[in-house]
Amino acid sequence: MESFIKTLKSLFAPTNRGMLLDVLVFVLNLVAMNFLTDKFIGLIQKANAGNLVAYYLLFLFCLGIFILPPLGTTLKRWHFHRRRGGAKSVNSEESVAGCLFNPVLYFCLNILIVCFIIAYIFQFFYGDKELDGATFVPAVFFGMFLAALQTYVVYRYFSPPKKDPSFEFLRDPFAETVGDACLYLNMIAFELVLNMLLSFPSRPPSGVTDFLGRLFFITFIALLIYFPPRMYYLAEDIKRPRALLTILLANSPVILRVVFGIG
């Protein structure tokens, strides 16, 4: 019992907040994510039907996914590198890390998010009117600039700061806690998207081939969506084998539900 309490306390340590996030996502997937996903799909349907409140909420959802990562990483960056005590960037330590933390995939994801935000803005101001090139083209380039800027700000997290932050708040441990809250909310938003994408009705597998095919495909999709909001913590526990186990644990309820055709 004493060792269990000790393990539980260590889970809340700053170096283990990635695995704590995995446990939280696992619990949410077990007890609440189906309910939240139903509400989220209903919100999308209301927005498509012209409900302005639902429309604004979806816009804030997309905006939150775009803003929360740079805000969270900015608040955590100094504390993260102070714990590491090294001068090297994360992606310069080993080839595997260099592959995992490549910004190209993240930039492409940002392009998609920005496209959704721009689409919502255009729909609000122009409705079903056809856009002219003088409006559409600058908006596209501005969206790409925002995506590149956000990617740059986020990926600064993996490089050690050259000096201590000028703002005293950024050196306060509470700043990292607020940053963690931002990244946790971002992860929950991504989980909503993942559960929505995998909410299609499915039947039990027809055989071993069908089972293995589903298992590979659904696991790949789940990890592909789960990795971008998780990578900030993976940078700290990439050399811990149990981190991979907790990542799989977090996604196991979603994966198994689709693979076995449950619900």
C-alpha positions in Angstrom: 0.0 0.0 0.0 2.8 2.4 0.9 4.6 1.7 -2.4 1.3 2.3 -4.3 0.9 5.7 -2.6 4.5 6.5 -3.4 3.9 5.6 -7.1 0.7 7.7 -7.2 2.5 10.7 -5.8 5.4 10.4 -8.3 2.8 10.4 -11.1 2.0 14.0 -10.2 5.7 15.1 -10.4 6.5 17.5 -13.2 8.6 14.9 -15.0 5.7 12.5 -15.1 2.9 14.7 -16.3 2.9 13.1 -19.7 2.0 9.7 -18.2 -0.5 11.4 -15.9 -2.1 12.9 -19.0 -2.3 9.3 -20.5 -4.0 8.1 -17.4 -6.5 11.0 -17.5 -7.3 10.3 -21.2 -7.8 6.6 -20.4 -10.3 7.4 -17.7 -12.1 9.9 -19.9 -12.3 7.4 -22.7 -13.8 4.8 -20.3 -16.4 6.9 -18.5 -17.1 10.2 -20.3 -15.8 10.5 -23.9 -18.7 8.7 -25.5 -21.1 11.2 -23.9 -18.8 14.2 -24.8 -18.5 12.9 -28.4 -22.3 12.7 -28.8 -22.6 16.3 -27.6 -19.8 17.4 -29.9 -21.4 15.7 -32.9 -24.7 17.3 -31.9 -23.0 20.7 -31.8 -21.7 20.2 -35.3 -25.1 19.3 -36.5 -26.6 22.4 -34.9 -24.0 24.6 -36.4 -24.7 23.1 -39.9 -28.4 23.8 -39.3 -27.6 27.5 -38.7 -27.5 27.7 -34.9 -25.3 30.8 -34.2 -24.4 29.7 -30.6 -23.2 26.3 -31.9 -21.4 28.1 -34.7 -19.5 30.3 -32.3 -18.7 27.4 -30.0 -17.2 25.4 -32.8 -15.2 28.4 -33.9 -13.8 28.8 -30.3 -13.0 25.1 -30.4 -10.9 25.4 -33.5 -9.3 28.6 -32.2 -8.5 26.8 -28.9 -6.7 24.0 -30.7 -4.6 26.6 -32.5 -3.8 28.8 -29.4 -3.4 26.4 -26.5 -0.2 24.6 -27.7 1.9 27.8 -28.2 0.5 29.2 -24.9 1.2 26.0 -23.0 4.7 25.4 -24.4 5.7 29.1 -23.8 4.7 28.7 -20.1 6.5 25.4 -19.7 9.7 25.9 -21.8 12.0 27.4 -19.2 11.0 24.9 -16.6 11.4 21.9 -19.0 15.0 22.8 -20.0 15.9 23.7 -16.5 15.0 20.1 -15.4 17.0 18.7 -18.3 20.0 20.7 -17.4 21.5 20.4 -20.9 22.3 22.7 -23.8 21.2 20.4 -26.6 17.8 20.6 -28.4 15.6 17.6 -28.0 15.7 16.7 -31.7 19.5 16.8 -31.8 20.0 14.0 -29.2 19.3 10.9 -31.3 18.0 10.0 -34.7 14.7 8.6 -33.5 13.9 11.8 -31.6 14.9 13.8 -34.7 12.4 11.8 -36.7 9.6 12.0 -34.2 9.9 15.7 -33.5 10.1 16.8 -37.1 7.9 20.0 -37.6 6.7 19.1 -41.1 3.8 16.9 -39.8 2.9 19.4 -37.2 2.9 22.3 -39.8 0.6 20.3 -42.1 -1.8 19.7 -39.1 -1.8 23.4 -38.5 -2.7 24.1 -42.1 -5.8 22.0 -41.6 -6.8 23.8 -38.4 -6.2 27.2 -40.0 -8.3 26.2 -43.0 -11.2 25.3 -40.7 -10.9 28.7 -38.9 -10.8 30.6 -42.2 -13.7 28.6 -43.5 -15.8 29.5 -40.4 -14.9 33.2 -40.8 -15.8 33.3 -44.5 -19.0 31.4 -43.8 -19.9 34.0 -41.1 -19.2 37.1 -43.2 -20.0 35.9 -46.7 -22.4 33.0 -46.3 -23.0 31.2 -49.6 -21.6 34.0 -51.7 -18.8 33.3 -54.1 -15.5 34.7 -53.0 -13.3 36.7 -55.3 -9.6 36.1 -55.7 -8.7 39.4 -54.0 -10.2 38.2 -50.8 -9.5 34.4 -51.0 -5.8 34.4 -52.0 -4.5 36.8 -49.3 -6.5 34.9 -46.7 -4.8 31.7 -47.8 -1.3 33.2 -47.6 -2.2 34.8 -44.3 -3.4 31.4 -43.0 -0.1 29.7 -44.1 1.8 32.5 -42.3 -0.1 31.9 -39.1 0.4 28.2 -39.3 4.2 28.7 -39.8 4.3 31.1 -37.0 2.5 28.8 -34.6 4.7 25.9 -35.6 7.8 28.0 -34.9 6.6 29.2 -31.5 5.6 25.6 -30.5 8.9 24.1 -31.7 10.9 26.6 -29.8 9.9 24.5 -26.8 12.4 21.8 -27.8 15.4 24.3 -27.9 16.8 25.6 -24.6 16.4 29.3 -24.0 19.6 31.4 -24.2 18.7 33.3 -21.1 16.2 33.4 -18.3 12.7 34.8 -19.0 12.3 38.5 -18.6 8.8 38.1 -17.0 9.0 36.8 -13.4 5.8 34.9 -13.8 7.4 32.6 -16.4 10.0 31.5 -13.8 7.2 30.7 -11.2 6.3 27.0 -11.0 2.7 28.0 -11.3 3.4 29.1 -14.8 4.2 25.5 -15.7 1.0 24.3 -14.1 -1.0 26.7 -16.2 0.9 25.5 -19.2 0.1 21.9 -18.4 -3.6 22.9 -18.1 -3.5 24.4 -21.6 -1.8 21.2 -23.0 -4.3 18.9 -21.2 -7.3 20.9 -22.6 -5.7 20.6 -26.1 -5.3 16.9 -25.7 -9.0 16.5 -24.7 -10.0 18.5 -27.8 -7.9 16.1 -30.0 -9.5 13.1 -28.3 -12.9 14.5 -29.1 -11.9 14.7 -32.8 -10.5 11.1 -32.7 -13.6 9.7 -31.1 -15.8 11.6 -33.6 -13.8 10.2 -36.5 -14.1 6.6 -35.1 -17.7 6.9 -34.1 -19.0 5.0 -37.1 -20.9 1.8 -36.4 -18.9 -1.3 -36.8 -19.5 -5.1 -36.5 -17.3 -7.7 -34.8 -14.4 -8.8 -37.0 -15.2 -11.6 -39.5 -11.9 -13.4 -39.0 -8.2 -13.1 -38.0 -7.3 -11.1 -41.1 -10.1 -8.6 -40.5 -9.1 -8.4 -36.8 -5.4 -7.7 -37.5 -6.2 -5.3 -40.3 -8.5 -3.3 -38.0 -6.1 -3.4 -35.2 -3.2 -2.0 -37.3 -5.3 0.7 -39.0 -7.2 2.0 -36.0 -4.0 1.9 -33.8 -2.2 3.9 -36.5 -4.9 6.5 -36.8 -5.3 6.8 -33.0 -1.5 7.3 -32.5 -1.3 9.7 -35.5 -3.9 12.0 -33.9 -2.7 11.4 -30.3 1.0 12.2 -30.9 0.9 15.9 -31.8 -0.6 17.1 -28.5 1.4 14.4 -26.6 4.8 15.2 -28.1 5.6 18.0 -25.6 5.7 15.4 -22.8 7.2 12.7 -24.9 10.2 14.9 -25.2 10.8 14.4 -21.5 10.0 10.7 -21.2 11.0 9.4 -24.7 13.6 7.0 -23.1 11.1 5.5 -20.7 9.5 2.3 -22.1 6.5 2.6 -19.8 5.6 5.9 -21.6 4.7 3.9 -24.7 2.6 1.6 -22.6 0.6 4.5 -21.1 0.1 6.0 -24.5 -1.3 2.7 -25.7 -3.4 2.4 -22.5 -4.9 5.9 -23.1 -6.1 4.9 -26.6 -7.0 1.3 -25.8 -10.7 1.9 -25.1 -11.2 3.6 -28.5 -9.1 1.1 -30.3 -10.8 -1.9 -28.8 -14.3 -0.5 -29.3 -13.7 -0.2 -33.0 -11.7 -3.4 -33.5 -14.2 -5.6 -31.7 -17.3 -3.7 -33.0 -18.5 -2.7 -29.5 -21.2 0.0 -29.3 
